Amino acid sequence: MKETMAQKNSRPIDSIDLAILASLFEDARTTNKEIAKRVGLAPSSCLERIKRLQADGIIQGASLQVDLNALGGHIQAMISIRLSDHNRLAVDAFVADLLPLPEVLSLFHMGGNIDFLLHVSVADSSHLRDFVFDQLTARPEVNHVESALVYEHRCSGQLPKF
């Protein structure tokens, strides 16, 4: 099993680190000065902690949420995919081929009765049909595909508590 950067550089995460992460999770655009004020640190100490969280692989980036309808993505779907071949080479090739596609928002490698759950955004039902036929069922390793339309998608906006 591959170790993540966070596991390799494992160090205790304290309540201040968690408060910094919660603040960034809520809004990744929050300034260092504002985060420092919220967590009770000097801005220089706060920035040092943020840089350490990044170096340790705990902070892996920031994201932007957009209105997909405004960009022409009027339909979102979750597509369940089952493969006939489960060797590492086939799975890695499948992932490498799908992730760069402009319709793909996210890809989940799953356990259970499906192998992958693919979140896509497309212009219309014809685009969805063509995507499924051209990018999924045309692949020899794909033996089952099932699509479900997404009516609404929301994020919790909260950092998980473990």
C-alpha positions in Angstrom: 0.0 0.0 0.0 1.3 3.4 -0.9 1.9 5.9 1.9 0.5 9.4 1.5 2.8 12.4 2.1 0.8 13.1 5.3 1.5 9.5 6.6 5.2 9.8 5.8 5.6 13.1 7.6 3.1 12.1 10.3 3.0 14.6 13.2 0.4 15.3 15.7 -2.3 17.7 14.5 -3.3 20.0 17.4 -6.4 22.2 18.0 -4.7 25.2 16.3 -3.9 23.2 13.2 -7.5 22.0 13.1 -8.8 25.6 13.5 -6.6 26.7 10.6 -7.8 23.8 8.5 -11.5 24.6 9.4 -11.0 28.2 8.4 -9.4 27.3 5.1 -12.0 24.6 4.4 -14.8 27.1 5.0 -13.2 29.6 2.6 -9.8 28.9 1.0 -9.6 32.6 0.1 -9.4 33.7 3.7 -6.2 35.8 4.3 -3.5 34.6 6.5 -4.0 37.7 8.7 -7.7 36.8 9.2 -6.9 33.1 10.0 -4.2 34.2 12.5 -6.7 36.4 14.2 -9.3 33.6 14.4 -6.9 31.1 15.8 -5.1 33.5 18.2 -1.6 33.4 16.5 0.7 36.0 15.1 0.4 36.1 11.3 4.0 34.9 10.9 3.3 31.8 13.2 0.1 31.1 11.4 1.8 31.2 8.0 4.5 28.9 9.2 1.9 26.4 10.3 0.0 26.6 7.0 3.3 26.0 5.1 4.0 23.0 7.4 0.5 21.6 6.7 1.2 22.0 3.0 4.6 20.4 3.2 3.2 17.5 5.2 0.6 16.9 2.5 -2.3 17.7 4.8 -3.3 20.7 2.8 -3.2 19.4 -0.8 -4.6 22.5 -2.6 -7.6 24.7 -2.8 -10.7 24.5 -5.0 -13.1 26.8 -6.7 -16.8 26.1 -6.9 -18.6 27.4 -10.0 -22.1 27.4 -11.3 -21.9 24.7 -13.9 -25.2 25.9 -15.5 -23.6 29.3 -16.2 -20.8 27.4 -18.1 -23.2 25.3 -20.1 -23.1 22.2 -17.9 -26.9 21.9 -17.6 -26.9 18.2 -16.7 -24.9 16.5 -14.0 -24.9 12.7 -13.6 -23.3 10.0 -11.5 -22.3 7.1 -13.6 -21.7 3.7 -12.1 -19.1 1.6 -13.9 -18.2 -2.0 -13.6 -15.0 -3.4 -15.2 -14.4 -6.9 -16.5 -10.7 -6.7 -15.8 -9.4 -5.6 -12.4 -5.7 -5.7 -12.7 -3.7 -2.7 -11.7 -2.6 -1.9 -15.3 -6.2 -1.8 -16.6 -7.5 0.2 -13.6 -4.7 2.7 -13.8 -5.1 3.1 -17.6 -8.9 3.6 -17.1 -8.4 6.3 -14.6 -5.6 8.0 -16.6 -7.9 8.1 -19.7 -11.0 9.4 -17.9 -9.7 12.1 -15.6 -8.5 14.5 -18.3 -11.9 14.5 -20.1 -13.7 17.9 -19.8 -17.0 16.3 -18.7 -15.4 14.6 -15.7 -15.7 16.4 -12.4 -14.6 13.6 -10.1 -13.9 9.9 -10.2 -14.3 7.5 -7.2 -12.7 4.1 -7.2 -15.1 2.0 -5.2 -15.4 -1.3 -3.4 -18.6 -3.4 -3.7 -20.7 -4.1 -6.7 -19.4 -1.1 -8.8 -15.8 -0.3 -9.5 -16.1 3.4 -10.3 -18.5 6.2 -9.7 -18.0 9.0 -12.1 -19.4 12.5 -11.6 -19.9 14.3 -14.9 -21.3 17.6 -16.2 -22.7 17.8 -19.7 -24.6 20.2 -21.8 -27.7 18.1 -22.5 -29.0 14.5 -22.6 -27.5 13.9 -26.1 -24.1 14.9 -24.8 -24.5 12.5 -21.8 -25.5 9.7 -24.2 -22.6 10.4 -26.5 -20.2 10.5 -23.5 -21.4 7.2 -22.2 -21.2 5.5 -25.7 -17.9 7.1 -26.8 -15.9 7.2 -23.6 -17.3 4.3 -21.5 -19.1 1.5 -23.3 -16.7 1.7 -26.2 -13.9 0.5 -23.9 -13.4 -3.3 -23.9 -12.8 -3.5 -20.1 -16.1 -1.8 -19.3 -18.9 -4.4 -18.9 -21.7 -2.4 -17.1 -22.6 1.3 -17.0 -25.6 2.9 -15.2 -26.3 6.6 -15.1 -28.3 8.6 -12.6 -29.1 12.3 -13.0 -28.1 14.7 -10.3 -30.9 17.0 -9.3 -28.9 19.1 -6.9 -25.4 19.0 -5.5 -24.3 20.7 -2.3 -21.2 20.5 -0.2 -21.4 20.5 3.6 -18.9 23.3 4.0 -17.6 21.7 7.2 -14.3 20.0 8.0 -15.0 16.4 9.1 -14.4 15.6 12.7 -12.7 12.3 13.5 
